Amino acid sequence: MDERPLIGITMGDPSGVGPEIISKALSDRSVYYTCVPVVLGDPGALLAGGLDTGRFSLNEISVPKEAVGRPDRIDLMPLSRLKRAQMEPGRPTREGGTAMVEYITRAVEMAGEGALDAMVTCPINKALMHEAGFPFEGHTQLISNLTQTRDYVMMLAGERLKVSLVTIHCALRDVPGLLDGATVYRTISITDRALKEDFALEKPRIAVAALNPHAGEQGLFGNEEREIIGPAIERARSQGIGVDGPFPADTLFHRAVKGEFDAVVAMYHDQGLTPLKLLHFSDAVNITLGLPIVRTSVDHGTAYDIAGKGIADPSSLKAAIRLAAFIVENRKMSKLTG
């Protein structure tokens, strides 16, 4: 009996680099050692994205359990059959956007039912998602809505650094007003649970970044550390969570990379993602923590400027597939032991 987890891979926008990075990632035989990948997308786009169509053949299936899981045959659920003009590389279309959302919604549905063990998402066009009738900020918010999840956290992870974000996509000037003790505490708590259940860390060590330079310098540069972030940390500690801070961000990430902490909770998008992408520009993975399903994603966009040119890097997708399989196995073990 094949015990490899079934991992659904959504193609993203067919006019972006999704088809190409899928064909490249699934040409790596080692991906199949850890899972059975199932692509949810468009057969024409995938063949075009393969550039050299002799690299693989397509095995069209109707349900995930029909997948054969062989590196010379990509198992594909054909959820769209777009015309060539509707999926031209670098030229997004309304039809492609509608298909893009269908791949995601079907993957969430099948993961929720247990037909898929996890889902991995390729990049989407947010404007096209809105045109398709889903006015969300991005993948994360769409999937949390589909799974009816209120408390979720975006984590970006690489081998050397893991970062969770308290606020995600918003103007920098809005960040202080969006911070409150409950939100910071929730981010810490969800991160702690994920490190235990998804990454199999028995006693994770979490560090929290300050919002202001020098952690506010005792109120000279701001009071968020004393009034919001610090109390949230103390609340988490009282619940037995191994967390410390708030630390000045200019030195914290160096300490985390050196191994002092297992993850960092950052207050805003660029505070956490700048050091993360400095270290893991090509192989970082986006994970949505707190969902009832396992979801990982590439950490890059549709890259329309290079779509169809054969130069897209599949490293982030391969890392996302492997991490999804890793999390599936760890959650299974957590349920058995917990």
N, C-alpha and C positions, 0 to 999 in steps of 0.2 A: 504494500500500500504506500502511495506517494504521500509523505508527510510534509512536503514543502508547502508553505503558505501560498495561497492564491492572492497575488497582488494586482489590483486593477490600476492601470496607467491611463489617465485621461490625456487626450492629445493636445488639449488647449486649442488656441486659434489655429486652424489648419493652414493659414497663410503665414504663420510665424515659424519659429525654428523647432516647434514641437515634433513634427513628423521626422525631421532630420536627426534630432538628438535621440528620439526613440529608436530609430533604425540603427544608429551607431551604438547606443547603449546595449541593445539586445543582440548586437553582433559580438558582444563580449561573453564568452562561454561561462566565465566565472559568475555572472549574474544568476545563472540557472542553478548554481550550486546551493543557493540560499532560498530560492522561491520559484514559483511558476508565474511569470508575468503574463497578464492579459491586457491587451490594449483595447481601449474604448475610443473609437474614432472612425476615420474615413479611409477605406482601402486605397482609393486613388491618391489621396494625400500622402499616405504612408509609403506607397511605392515610389511616388515622385520624390519624397524626402530621402529615400534610400539611395538616390542618385545612381548607384550601380545596382540595378535590380537583381543581379545575379548573386548578391550577397545573401539573400534569404528568399523564402517563399512565404506566402500568407496562408494561414489555416483559419478560415472564417468559421466562427462558432456562434451559437445562439445563447448559450449560458456558460458561465465560467468553468463549471466542472467538466466541460468537453475539452478543455485545453490539454495539449500534449506536453508542453513544457520542454521543448527541444530548441537548442540555439540555432538550428538551421531553418526553423519554421516559426514565424511569429504568430502567436494566437491572437486573433483580432475579432472583437465584436463590432460588426459594421453598423454603427448607429446613424450614419449618414452616408449618402452617395452623391456628393457634390459634383457639379459640373466643373470643368477645368477653370472656367472664368470666375468661379465662385471661391476658388482656393489658390489663386495665383500667389506664389511666394512674395511677401512684402507688400501685398495689396489686400488688406482686410475688407471683407464684405459683410453685409447684414446676414446673408445666408450662412456664412461661416460662423458668425457670432451666435446665431440660433443653435447651430450644431454644437458649438463649443459648450454652451450651457447644458445642452442635453447630455453630453458626455459626463459632466459633473453630477448632475442630478441623478442619473442612472447609477453612477458609481456609489454615491451616498446611499441610495436605496438598497443596492445589493450588499454593501458593507453592513448596513443596518440589519438586513435579513440574515447575514451570515454566509451569503453566496460568495462574497469576497472577504478575505481576512484583513485587508487594508487597501487604502487607495493612495496613489501617488499622482500628483497633478503637475502637468506641464503648463507653461505660461499662457495667460489670457489677456485679452484686451478689455479693460474695464468699461470703456465707452460702448463697446459692442454688447457687453453684458447688460448694460442699462437699456440699450435699444431692444434687447430680447425680452425686456420686462422684468429684470431683476436689478433694482436700483441699489446695489450694495457697494461698499468701498472696495471690495476685492473678494478673492477666494475665501479668505478666512471668515468674513462676515456672512457670505452666502452659505457656506457649509454649516456654520453655527446655527443659522436660521433653519436650514433644512433638517438639522438634527435636534432642533428646539433646545439648544444649549445656550444658557445665559452667561455662565462663568467659564470663560476660555482665555487662553494666553497664547500669544505668538512667541515661539522660541526659534532662534537661529542657532544652528549647532554645527561645529566642526570638531575635528579630533582634539584640537588644543583649546578651544574656547566654546562655551555655551552661554547664550545671552537670552533672557526673557525680557519682554517689554511691557511696561505699565501702560503707556500710551503708544499708539501706533501711527496712523496716518492723520496728522493734523498740523496746523501751522505752529511754528515754534512759540509764537507769542501766546498761544492758547494752552500750552502745557501746564503752567502753574495753576491755572483755574480748573484744569481737569484732574489734578491730583487731590486725592483725599485718603484718609487713613484706611477706609474699607477697601479701596481699589488697590492700594499698595499691599495691604495684608493679603488680599485675595491672590494677587500675582505671586507673592512669596509662597503661599500655601499650595497653590496649584503646581508651581515649579517643584516644590519639595515632593509632592505626591508623584509627579512624573519621573523625577530622578530615581525614586524608589521603585516604582512599578514598571516604567518604560526602559530605564537605564540600569536597573538592578543594583543600585547603590544602597547599601544598608543604612548608612548614616551620612547622607549628603551634606556638603558644606556650601552654604549659599552666602554670597556677599551682595549687599545692596549699595548701589551708587547714589551719591548725593546729587541733588539737582543743581546746586550752586557751586562755584569755585571754592575750593578749600572747605567743602561741606558747610558753607555759609559763614565760616569764620566767626562762630558764636553770635550769629545774628547780624553781623556787619554787611553781609552780602545777601541776606535773605533769611526768612524764618521757617521755610518749608521743612528743613531737616529737624528742627526742634518741635515743630507743631504737627507735622504730618508723618514724615518718613520714620523718624525715631520711634514714636509711639506704635506705629504699625509693626516695626521690628520687635519691639518689646512684647506686643501681643502674640506674635508668631513664636517667640521664645517661650512664652508661657504655655504654648501648646506643644512644646517639645521639639520644635523645629530648630535645626542647627543653622542659625542665620546671624550675620553680624553686619555692622555698618551704622549709619551711612558713611561711606568712604569717598574721599575726593576722586572723581572719575579719572583725573589725569595720572594717578598712580595705581588705581585699583585693577585695571585690566592687565597691567604688567604682573601683578601679584597672582591673578587668576591663571594666566598663561604659565607661570612658573609652578603651578600645581597647588597653590594655597587654598583654592576654592574650586568646587565642581561646576558652579554656574554663577552668573552675575545677573542681578535684576537691575535693569536700566530704566531710567525715568522716561526717556523719549527715544524715538526712532534712531536718529543719527548718533546719539550718545552711545548706543549699543552696537549699531551696525557698522560704524566707521572702523573700530578696532577689529570687529569680526571679519569684515571684508578685506581688511589689510592682510589678515592671516589666511583667510579661506575664500578668496575671491572666486575661485573656480569650483570648489567642492563643498560650499556651505549648503545646509539643508534647512528648509523652513518646516517647522512642526507646529501643528495646532494642538496645544495641550488642553486637557479638560473635556475633550469630545468623547462620546460613547463609542466612536470608531477610531481606527488608526488612520491618520492622514499626515503624509509628508509631502513636500513639494520642492521643486527646484527653487533656487534663490536668484532668479534672474527673470527678465522680461521676454517679450515676444521677439525682440531683436530683428525687427523687419528689415533693417539695413543690411543684414547679412543672410537673411532667409533665402534659401535656394542656391547659395553659393558653395555649399559643402564645407564650410569652415567653422560651423558651430561646435562648441565644446560640450560633450555629453557628461562631463565629470560630475556636475551637480546632480544630474538625473540618476546616474549610477549610484551615487552616494545616498540619494533619497530612497531608491529601491532597497538598497542593502539595509538602511536604517529602519525602514518600514518592517522588513522581515525580522530584524533584530528586536524591535519593539513588540511585534506579535508574539515571538517566542518568550520574551520576558513577561508579558502580561499573562500568558498561559501559566508560567511557572509561579507568578505572583498569586494567581487564583488557587493553584494547587497547594501552595504553602500558607496562604493567608486565610 
